[in-house]
Amino acid sequence: MNAIENFRIESGKSKLTWKLNGKDYEKQFKLAVNSAIELSDKSGFAIVGSYEEFGKSNAMIINADGTLRAQLLIPESVKGAICFHEIYYVNQELTGIIASNCCDYTCVIDETIGVCGKPHETR
């Protein structure tokens, strides 16, 4: 398995940089990302881009080589969803925070295929 190294958020949070097998990689976005985290197995990273740049589909998982692994979709059961707001690990589970017009929701993300499950309201 190829593992990323030296993962960094740079240039006003609009550029991600990392190394893979000694080679430098970067991914540039038009606007600052809200959140970015290296996957626990170092096979890539998950990001929440800006709503202005990506709209409701603003979260994704990127492979170590910079290709898109998965565009995360907000579960249909989340009513009034606006977009993803944050992404991080909770008890070794990749977790997405979803903003909606009434409250925030959380979901557990399958890192291998990018499916969001177990959505529930946060308090």
Sequence and secondary structure as in RCSB ss.txt:
>XXXX:A:sequence
MNAIENFRIESGKSKLTWKLNGKDYEKQFKLAVNSAIELSDKSGFAIVGSYEEFGKSNAMIINADGTLRAQLLIP
ESVKGAICFHEIYYVNQELTGIIASNCCDYTCVIDETIGVCGKPHETR
>XXXX:A:secstr
   EEEEEEETTTTEEEEEETTEEEEEE SS  SEEEE TTSSEEEEE  HHHHTT  EEEEETTS EEEE    
TTSTTEEEEEEEEEETTEEEEEEEESS EEEEEE TTT  EEEEEE  
